[in-house]
Each structure stands twice: as C-alpha cells, then as structure tokens.
Amino acid sequence: MTIGNSVTNIEKNAFKNCKSLMKVKYGSSLKFIGESAFRYCYKLKNVELSDSVEEIGKDAFCSCTALQHVKLSKNLKAIPEECFQCCHGLIDISIPDSVEEIGDYAFGHCESLTEAYISANVKKMGIAPFATCNAIEKLVIDKNNSYYDSRDNSNAIIETATNRIIEIGPNGIIPDGVRIIGEECMASDSCDCQEVQNYVIKVPKSVKVIEKGAFKNCRAKRVEIPRTVKIIRKYTFSDCIINELILPDTIKAVGFRAFDSSQIKKLTFKAKKFAIKGNLFGDNGVAYIRHLYCVRGSYAIKEAKKYKIPYSFI
C-alpha cells in the first residue's frame, strides 16, 4: 500500500485490523499518524517513516506481531505510550536523536528486541518503556544524556537526578546509590510464564522507596528487601514467581493486593506489627504462597489463616 504525497494525516484507527497488510510506503508530506492507526496489522513486517512525520499517536503500531524492523522519522519528538507494544517480532529499533520523550510501555512485550539505545536528547521516559522485553541484552544510555544513565553496566535505565530506576533488563542489577525502585521496572516475564529464573535480585541498602507494582510479574530465585524500606505498596509483588522473598522487620505497612496471584515458595515477614491495607493476596480467597515464616504475634498470621497458608515461626 502506498500513502500518496498529498496525504498529511493518517487518522485514528485508519488501518486498524487490516490483517492482510504487509507493506506500507509513506508519502513525503505525511506529518501525523493517529492513535491505533495500524494496530493489529498482524502481517506488517517493516515500518520506514518519511522524515516529514512529526507526531505518532499512542498504540499506533501496537500488536503488529510480525513487525521486525522500524525506522522512525528524524523529526519525531516523542514515541507515545504503547506505540510498539506487543510487536513480538521486533528485532531492532532506531530511535532518532530528535526524540525527547518515550511513553509508558512504548516497547513493552517486544520479545525479540535484543538492544535499545537511548540518545542524549531523551528527557522524559514513562513507566517501564521496555517492560518484559525478555531478550534484551543491552539497555544503553548515551553518556551525554543529562537525565538518564545506565551506570555500572547495570543493564538498567536510571533517572539521574532522583536515583530512580525505571527499567531493568533481564539479569540486570540495581546499582548501589539507587534510592527508588520504579513502578513495574522489575517485570521480567509475562504472566503466563511458569519458569523461575535462576536470578537473585540484590536490593542495595541505598533503596528507600519501592513504588507500586515494582516487582509485578518478576521471576527470581531470591529477593531480599533491605531494612531501609518501610512500606510495601499495592501490587508490589503481584503475579510474581519467586522461590524466596524476605521482608525486613522495619516494614510499617503493606498495601492492597501486594502479593496478588503470586507464587512464592517461601515468604518471610520479619516485622511483627504493620498496617494491612486490604487483602494482601487478592479477593478470590486463594493464595499461592507455599509457606509463610514470621515472628510470634505477627499480623501476618491472620492473613495466613484466612488463606490457609502453612506458617512457621522464626
């Protein structure tokens, strides 16, 4: 299909669900591609935008599962939320120097993507822009970027000013000095995967805050939260598969559905008294915690009894 040179805009949903569309030639006058314009174009393999394109709407190429190669306009300022989410075949992406913003989950679930390079000009990134990109081996930030870095070969994206980690690739590390673990940044696999990675997550003592859903969908052998953390927020460990999770005695509150639908073989609560904000394990009356370890008199015992979780004292 050819987009004529007289066309300046492709409107919202214009080619959505065109399941036989394999190739598009974009005209030299095209400036705008609307929301979900090519969503669910399952056979589309390549996207090569003309440099006239200045704006792309959210979800524009979402779920183009056969898409392998993307070349973006050199005049594009932003890659919006979920723009290329679930493009499972995407092998490489060239993000031009003109891009200043990358939205929430922009490349989430791009399961074949092995490397991402963030230029010096990117000033803003949303929630987990590369969430569950399980093949990604390198998350690289240009050394001249003033807003983000990937220090200590961490395979992670860190907001420099706040020391907030917003994304961590497979087998990446949380460097010492990081203060905030960002929302959904530790997601390491999709919800339907039943494997536990042989992956020990070391959370440094510099961490003070763990945001909601930070470890959502995480697969790990062992996670230990340091005593510097006081609150476990809602959905922090939802949909996880973890062999061993240890929470410190400094915890003062545990949020709504913090362990919703998680499969944890050994969960240790060292704190005795802490606020419980709603059901810790979800509302369906089922918990997948194999065994709970806690101190005598712990508030966790009530939850264990409610969900029929075996427990022992430490």
C-alpha positions in Angstrom: 0.0 0.0 0.0 1.2 3.5 -0.9 0.3 6.6 1.0 0.2 9.4 -1.5 2.4 12.5 -1.2 -0.7 14.7 -0.8 -1.7 13.0 2.4 -0.6 14.8 5.6 -2.6 12.9 8.3 -3.5 9.3 8.9 -6.4 9.4 11.3 -7.2 7.3 14.4 -7.9 3.6 13.7 -7.5 4.2 9.9 -6.0 0.8 9.1 -6.7 -0.9 12.4 -7.3 -4.7 12.0 -6.1 -4.7 8.4 -4.8 -8.2 8.9 -3.5 -8.8 5.4 -1.5 -5.5 5.2 2.2 -6.4 4.7 3.9 -3.2 3.5 3.3 0.5 3.5 5.1 3.2 1.6 4.6 6.5 3.4 4.3 9.8 1.4 6.7 12.7 1.7 4.1 15.1 3.1 2.9 12.9 5.9 3.1 14.6 9.3 0.7 12.8 11.7 -0.2 9.1 12.3 -3.1 8.8 14.7 -3.9 6.6 17.6 -4.1 2.9 16.8 -3.8 3.7 13.1 -2.0 0.4 12.3 -2.9 -1.6 15.4 -3.5 -5.4 14.8 -1.9 -5.3 11.4 -0.5 -8.7 12.1 1.4 -9.2 8.8 3.1 -5.8 8.6 6.8 -6.5 8.7 8.6 -3.2 8.2 7.9 0.4 9.1 10.1 3.1 7.4 8.6 6.5 8.1 9.5 9.5 6.0 11.3 12.3 7.8 8.2 14.6 7.4 6.4 12.7 10.2 6.3 14.8 13.4 3.8 13.0 15.6 2.6 9.5 16.2 -0.4 8.6 18.3 -0.5 6.1 21.1 -0.9 2.4 20.2 -0.2 3.4 16.6 1.6 0.1 15.8 0.6 -1.9 18.8 0.3 -5.7 18.3 1.8 -5.7 14.8 3.2 -9.0 15.8 5.2 -9.7 12.6 6.9 -6.3 12.6 10.7 -6.8 12.6 12.3 -3.5 11.6 11.4 0.1 12.3 13.0 3.3 11.1 11.5 6.5 12.6 11.4 10.0 11.3 14.3 12.2 12.1 11.8 14.9 13.1 9.8 12.8 15.6 9.8 14.3 19.1 8.0 11.6 21.1 7.3 7.8 21.0 4.0 7.6 22.8 2.6 5.1 25.2 2.3 1.5 23.9 3.2 2.7 20.4 5.0 -0.6 19.6 3.8 -2.8 22.5 3.4 -6.4 21.7 5.4 -6.2 18.5 6.8 -9.7 19.3 8.9 -9.9 16.2 10.7 -6.6 16.5 14.4 -7.2 16.2 15.8 -3.7 16.2 14.6 -0.1 16.6 16.5 3.0 15.6 15.4 5.9 17.9 16.5 9.2 16.3 18.2 12.0 18.1 15.1 14.2 17.7 13.1 12.0 20.2 12.8 13.7 23.6 10.1 11.5 25.2 9.3 7.8 25.4 5.9 6.9 26.8 4.6 4.2 29.1 5.2 0.6 27.8 6.2 2.1 24.4 8.1 -1.2 23.6 6.5 -3.4 26.2 6.4 -7.2 25.3 8.7 -6.8 22.3 10.0 -10.3 23.0 12.7 -10.4 20.2 14.2 -7.0 20.9 17.9 -7.5 22.0 19.2 -4.0 22.3 17.9 -0.4 22.9 19.9 2.7 22.7 18.7 5.9 24.3 20.2 9.1 22.8 21.5 12.1 24.7 18.3 14.1 23.9 15.7 12.0 25.7 14.4 14.0 28.6 11.4 12.0 29.8 10.5 8.3 30.0 7.3 6.8 31.2 6.5 3.6 33.1 8.7 0.6 32.1 9.1 1.6 28.4 10.7 -1.8 27.7 8.7 -3.9 30.1 9.1 -7.7 29.7 11.5 -7.4 26.7 13.0 -10.7 27.8 15.6 -10.9 25.1 17.1 -7.5 25.7 20.8 -7.8 26.4 21.7 -4.1 26.4 19.9 -1.1 27.7 22.3 1.7 26.7 22.0 5.4 27.6 24.2 7.9 25.7 26.9 9.1 28.1 26.0 12.7 27.3 22.4 12.3 28.4 21.8 14.6 31.4 18.6 13.0 32.5 19.2 9.2 32.5 22.1 6.8 32.9 22.9 3.2 32.9 25.7 3.2 35.4 27.9 0.2 36.5 26.9 -1.9 33.4 23.6 -2.5 35.1 21.5 -3.1 32.0 19.1 -0.7 33.5 17.7 2.8 33.0 18.1 5.2 35.9 16.8 8.7 36.3 20.0 10.5 37.3 18.6 13.4 39.4 16.4 11.2 41.6 18.4 7.9 41.5 15.1 6.2 40.5 15.4 3.1 38.4 12.7 3.0 35.8 13.7 -0.2 33.9 15.9 -3.2 34.4 16.6 -5.7 31.7 16.9 -9.5 32.2 19.6 -10.3 34.7 20.3 -6.7 35.3 21.4 -5.3 38.6 20.2 -2.5 40.9 23.3 -0.4 41.5 24.3 0.9 44.9 23.1 4.5 45.1 19.6 3.9 43.6 17.0 5.2 46.1 13.8 4.4 44.3 12.6 1.3 42.5 10.1 2.5 40.0 6.7 1.2 39.0 6.8 -2.2 37.2 10.5 -1.7 36.5 11.4 -5.3 37.6 8.9 -7.1 35.3 10.9 -9.9 33.8 8.3 -12.1 32.1 4.7 -12.4 31.0 2.0 -13.6 33.4 1.6 -16.9 31.7 5.2 -18.0 32.1 5.7 -20.6 34.8 9.5 -20.6 34.9 11.6 -19.2 37.8 14.8 -17.7 36.6 18.0 -18.6 38.4 18.2 -14.9 39.3 19.0 -13.4 42.7 17.9 -9.8 43.0 20.1 -7.9 45.3 18.4 -4.7 46.6 21.0 -2.3 48.0 20.7 -0.5 51.3 20.5 2.8 49.4 16.9 1.9 48.3 14.3 3.8 50.4 11.2 3.6 48.3 9.6 0.7 46.3 6.8 2.0 44.1 3.5 0.2 43.5 3.8 -2.8 41.3 7.6 -2.5 41.2 8.2 -6.3 41.1 5.0 -7.2 39.2 5.5 -10.2 37.0 9.0 -10.7 38.4 10.6 -14.1 38.1 13.5 -14.7 40.5 15.2 -17.2 42.7 15.6 -14.9 45.7 14.7 -11.3 46.7 15.6 -9.7 50.0 14.3 -6.2 50.8 16.7 -4.1 53.0 15.8 -2.5 56.3 15.8 0.9 54.7 12.4 0.2 53.2 9.3 0.9 55.4 6.4 0.4 53.1 5.3 -2.4 50.7 2.9 -0.7 48.3 -0.1 -2.1 46.5 0.6 -4.8 43.8 4.3 -4.6 44.6 4.8 -8.4 44.2 1.6 -9.3 42.2 1.8 -12.1 39.6 5.4 -13.0 40.7 7.0 -16.3 40.7 9.8 -16.2 43.4 11.4 -19.0 45.3 12.2 -16.9 48.4 11.1 -13.4 49.4 12.4 -11.8 52.6 10.8 -8.7 54.1 12.6 -6.8 56.9 11.4 -6.0 60.4 11.2 -2.3 59.5 8.0 -2.7 57.4 5.2 -0.5 58.8 2.5 -1.0 56.1 1.7 -3.5 53.4 -0.6 -2.3 50.6 -3.7 -3.6 48.8 -3.1 -6.9 47.0 0.7 -6.7 47.5 1.0 -10.4 46.7 -2.0 -10.8 44.4 -1.8 -14.1 42.4 1.9 -14.6 43.3 3.6 -17.9 43.6 6.1 -17.7 46.3 7.6 -20.8 47.9 9.0 -19.2 51.0 7.7 -15.8 52.2 9.4 -14.3 55.3 7.8 -11.5 57.3 10.3 -10.3 60.0 8.0 -7.4 61.1 5.5 -8.0 63.9 3.1 -5.1 63.7 2.3 -3.4 60.4 -0.8 -1.9 58.8 -2.6 -4.1 56.3 -4.4 -2.1 53.6 -6.9 -4.6 52.1 -6.4 -8.2 51.2 -2.7 -9.0 50.7 -3.3 -11.9 48.4 -6.3 -10.8 46.4 -10.0 -11.1 46.7 -10.6 -14.5 45.3 -9.9 -16.3 48.6 -7.0 -18.2 47.0 -3.3 -17.7 47.8 -0.3 -19.4 46.2 2.2 -18.8 49.0 3.7 -22.2 49.7 4.9 -21.3 53.3 5.0 -18.2 55.5 7.7 -17.6 58.1 7.1 -14.9 60.7 7.6 -13.9 64.3 5.2 -14.8 67.0 2.3 -12.4 67.3 2.8 -11.2 63.7 -0.1 -9.6 62.0 0.8 -11.8 59.0 -0.6 -14.8 60.9 -4.2 -13.6 60.5 -3.7 -13.4 56.7 -2.1 -16.8 56.7 -5.1 -18.4 58.5 -7.6 -16.6 56.2 -5.9 -18.0 53.1 -5.0 -21.4 54.7 -1.3 -20.8 54.2 1.0 -23.0 56.3 3.2 -20.9 58.6 6.1 -21.3 61.0 7.8 -19.0 63.5 11.3 -17.6 63.0 
